[in-house]
C-alpha cells in the first residue's frame, strides 16, 4: 500500500497570504490528523477528521482550518499567514481498528 | 493529557542495546503508552505501544513497570538507521477520544559506528 502523501512538499509564501496543504491518507484509513512542528514548540496537534467531521481540535487560532472529503483526503488552510507559521506540517492517518498512526513526510512551509 | 519525562539525548554504539527510559508518574488506568520515532527529515514513525504487559515487535521491546509510572523502550541492537528522536506518549485508550497525540521533547539518540 502507498503511504500517506502530502502535497506540496515545500512551499514559500509571503506574510498575509493564505495557503492550502493537501493530505492523502493510506487507502482505507478514514481518520486524518494534522500536526505542526517547529523548533521552538515541537510537534503540536492541530486537528483531526473522521468521516468528514472534525473530531478534535488543538489550541490554534481560527486562521487554521481544515476539512475532509468523502474519499478521506484532507486539506488544511492557513489564512493571513504570519512569520511564526513557518513550520513542517505533518499529516497522519489511522486505520479504523488500529492504534498506530502513519505519518506523511510533511509539507515544509516558509513564510517570508 | 498526562505528562511524560524523557532524557534529552542518549548515545549508543552500533550493535549494542539501547534502553530509553520514560517517566509518566501521573498516568491513569486508561492511558496506553506509545512510542514513536522521527528520523531526520521524515515524519514520525510508530514503534510500539502497550498498556500493562511488556510488548515485543520486530522493531523494539517495551518494558512497563508494574506500577505503570515508568517504561523503557529497548532497541536490542542499535544500527545507524536507529539514530532518531524517540517520543514517549500517553494516549487515552478509549477510541472515541480520537487520535490526538501529545508529543513532548523526546530523546535524541545518537548511534556511533
Boltz contact constraints between the chains, C-beta under 6 A:
constraints:
  - contact:
      token1: [A, 31]
      token2: [B, 99]
      max_distance: 6.0
  - contact:
      token1: [A, 33]
      token2: [B, 99]
      max_distance: 6.0
  - contact:
      token1: [A, 42]
      token2: [B, 103]
      max_distance: 6.0
  - contact:
      token1: [A, 43]
      token2: [B, 103]
      max_distance: 6.0
  - contact:
      token1: [A, 45]
      token2: [B, 100]
      max_distance: 6.0
  - contact:
      token1: [A, 48]
      token2: [B, 98]
      max_distance: 6.0
  - contact:
      token1: [A, 48]
      token2: [B, 99]
      max_distance: 6.0
  - contact:
      token1: [A, 55]
      token2: [B, 98]
      max_distance: 6.0
  - contact:
      token1: [A, 56]
      token2: [B, 98]
      max_distance: 6.0
  - contact:
      token1: [A, 56]
      token2: [B, 100]
      max_distance: 6.0
  - contact:
      token1: [A, 90]
      token2: [B, 43]
      max_distance: 6.0
  - contact:
      token1: [A, 94]
      token2: [B, 99]
      max_distance: 6.0
  - contact:
      token1: [A, 99]
      token2: [B, 49]
      max_distance: 6.0
  - contact:
      token1: [A, 100]
      token2: [B, 46]
      max_distance: 6.0
  - contact:
      token1: [A, 103]
      token2: [B, 43]
      max_distance: 6.0
  - contact:
      token1: [A, 103]
      token2: [B, 44]
      max_distance: 6.0
  - contact:
      token1: [A, 104]
      token2: [B, 43]
      max_distance: 6.0
  - contact:
      token1: [A, 105]
      token2: [B, 43]
      max_distance: 6.0
  - contact:
      token1: [A, 106]
      token2: [B, 43]
      max_distance: 6.0
